[in-house]
Amino acid sequence: MENIRKQLCKYGRLVIEKNLAAGPGGNISAREKNFVYLSPSGFALDEIKESQWVKVDLKTGKQYGKLKPTCEISMHLGCYIVRPEINAVIHTHPPYTLGLISAGVGLKPFYPDFVAILGREIPMVEYVIPAGEEIRQAVVEQIKKYNVVLLKNHGAVCVGETLKEAFARAWLVEETAKMQMAGMIAGKIRYLTEKEIEGIENLKAEDYRKALLKTLE
Ligand SMILES: [Zn+2]
């Protein structure tokens, strides 16, 4: 398995490359056994060195090293506690998504990848104060049931069994916002029906693709 710090550097760079956060915005983490490695506070995600990811003991909360972890640490740790099978959390400030959800427009399935990768629905929570107990509670409550949560006037949180999977979700959320906006400008989007959504959920080919996202390179 590729070194967890190396993987974090790769996906940190990708978050910036795909325009999912700007400046020091957004934060990501990954879990390996009892330890969580988080982006340090105050860094752009594409400028963090392998040694700078902050190691934290998930059970005791003990932090290693001199750097401070992201101010959203309790939200990250909360996700790992309620979802023992996930190993990555990616929090982004994606511009198109953020614009749409802050206008009260949620993301709904209108093409197959949405259902296969993001799920049949994405919850959207009202604005809460960042960096503390309020956002932790709001996010953790949804992450119990969903892999993606949209935060009005803030951004998105995506989880996955691997960084690859969490990142695929984070990227697809923003691409969906662009597609949905294009559709809204062009006319009225035809969203998938309940029957169509079920059809995608039952596709064997989609199971194969989902499995691929759980693999590490
Ligand atoms: Zn944020």
Boltz pocket constraint, residues with backbone or C-beta under 6 A from the ligand:
constraints:
  - pocket:
      binder: B
      contacts: [[A, 25], [A, 26], [A, 91], [A, 92], [A, 93], [A, 130], [A, 154], [A, 155]]
      max_distance: 6.0
